[in-house]
Amino acid sequence: MPNPKRRHSKARGRKRRTHYKATAPTLMSCPNCNEMKPSHRVCPSCGFYDGKSIMQPKK
């Protein structure tokens, strides 16, 4: 298996990583209470997921 003969410089590694950017999480409105929540997660404000009550929300 081939291995690198020389070490890559810091600049070369950093140039490669310039496209790794953090993205904001996508949010959707809850169909039950219309609050914004992450998709495919239980709504933190009302506790519903997929039309069913999963948990009691924290007050």
C-alpha positions in Angstrom: 0.0 0.0 0.0 1.5 3.4 -1.0 2.5 5.8 1.8 3.5 9.4 1.5 7.2 10.0 1.1 7.1 13.4 2.7 4.9 15.2 5.2 2.2 17.5 3.9 2.7 21.1 5.0 0.3 22.9 7.3 -0.8 25.1 4.4 -1.6 22.2 2.2 -3.8 20.5 4.9 -5.5 23.8 5.7 -6.2 24.5 2.0 -8.0 21.1 1.8 -10.1 21.9 4.9 -11.4 25.3 3.7 -14.6 23.7 2.5 -15.5 22.1 5.8 -17.9 24.6 7.1 -20.5 24.3 9.9 -24.1 24.6 8.8 -27.0 25.8 10.7 -29.5 23.0 11.6 -32.6 22.9 9.5 -35.8 23.7 11.3 -39.4 23.1 10.5 -42.6 24.2 12.2 -44.3 21.8 14.5 -47.7 20.7 13.0 -49.2 20.6 16.5 -48.1 24.0 18.0 -46.4 25.8 15.1 -43.1 26.3 17.0 -39.9 25.8 15.2 -38.2 22.5 15.9 -35.5 20.3 14.3 -36.9 17.8 11.8 -37.4 14.2 12.9 -37.2 15.2 16.6 -39.8 15.5 19.3 -41.0 19.0 19.6 -39.5 20.6 22.8 -42.4 22.9 23.4 -45.4 20.6 23.1 -43.8 17.1 23.2 -45.5 15.7 20.1 -43.9 13.7 17.3 -45.7 12.2 14.3 -49.1 13.3 15.7 -48.6 11.5 19.0 -47.8 12.8 22.5 -44.4 11.3 23.3 -43.4 13.3 26.4 -44.5 16.1 28.7 -42.7 19.3 27.9 -40.6 21.0 30.5 -42.2 24.1 31.9 
